[in-house]
Amino acid sequence: MKTRLTDKDGEVRELTDADVKRMRPMSEVLPVNLQRTIGQRGKQHAPTKVKTSIRLSQEVVEHFKAEGEGWQRRIDQALKQYIREHGHS
């Protein structure tokens, strides 16, 4: 028996073991041209950000993650605000 994976609002329900067993590899269900684009970012013609690694306190990370998706962007915005308020030394 096939059960819908989403409710009337489009929210995905928790997957069951039966759902997982029915899954098939992407190569069996998607055209090749679409397979190549899944999980890949487009070319950045003019990168605006620098990839870095930074250690933050658990308190800071939890605070920004609690506000939901986009938490890294919000940390970036908070740091930009700090620069505006304290100037470039």
C-alpha positions in Angstrom: 0.0 0.0 0.0 1.4 3.4 -1.0 0.9 6.2 1.5 1.4 9.8 0.7 4.7 11.2 2.0 3.3 14.7 2.4 0.2 16.1 4.2 -2.3 18.6 2.7 0.2 21.5 3.6 3.0 19.8 1.7 4.9 18.9 4.9 6.8 15.6 4.6 6.0 13.1 7.3 8.5 10.9 9.0 9.6 8.0 6.7 8.9 4.5 7.8 11.1 1.4 7.1 8.6 0.5 4.4 9.1 3.9 2.7 12.8 3.4 2.7 12.5 -0.1 1.2 10.5 1.3 -1.7 13.1 3.9 -2.5 15.1 3.5 -5.7 18.4 5.0 -6.8 18.3 8.4 -8.4 19.8 6.8 -11.6 16.6 4.7 -12.0 14.1 7.5 -11.6 15.6 10.8 -12.9 16.8 11.8 -16.4 20.6 12.0 -16.7 20.6 15.8 -17.2 18.7 16.3 -14.0 20.9 13.9 -12.0 23.9 16.0 -12.8 22.3 19.1 -11.2 21.1 17.6 -8.0 23.3 18.6 -5.1 25.5 20.9 -7.2 25.8 24.6 -6.9 25.9 26.7 -10.0 29.1 28.4 -11.0 29.8 31.6 -9.0 30.9 34.2 -11.5 31.8 36.7 -8.7 32.0 34.9 -5.4 30.8 37.2 -2.6 31.8 35.1 0.4 34.9 33.4 1.6 34.7 29.8 2.8 36.3 29.6 6.3 36.2 27.5 9.4 35.5 29.2 12.7 35.0 28.0 16.3 32.0 29.6 18.0 30.7 29.0 21.5 27.8 26.5 21.8 25.7 29.4 23.2 26.1 31.5 20.0 25.4 28.6 17.6 22.3 27.5 19.6 21.0 31.0 19.6 21.2 31.5 15.9 20.1 27.9 15.0 17.0 28.4 17.3 15.8 31.1 14.8 15.7 28.4 12.1 17.1 28.1 8.6 19.7 30.8 7.5 21.5 30.8 10.9 25.0 31.2 9.2 23.7 34.2 7.2 22.4 35.8 10.4 25.8 35.3 12.1 27.4 37.1 9.1 24.8 39.9 9.4 25.6 40.3 13.1 29.3 40.5 12.4 28.7 43.1 9.7 26.6 45.1 12.2 29.5 44.9 14.7 31.9 46.3 12.0 29.5 49.2 11.2 29.2 50.1 14.9 32.9 49.7 15.8 34.5 50.8 12.6 37.6 49.3 10.9 40.5 49.5 13.2 
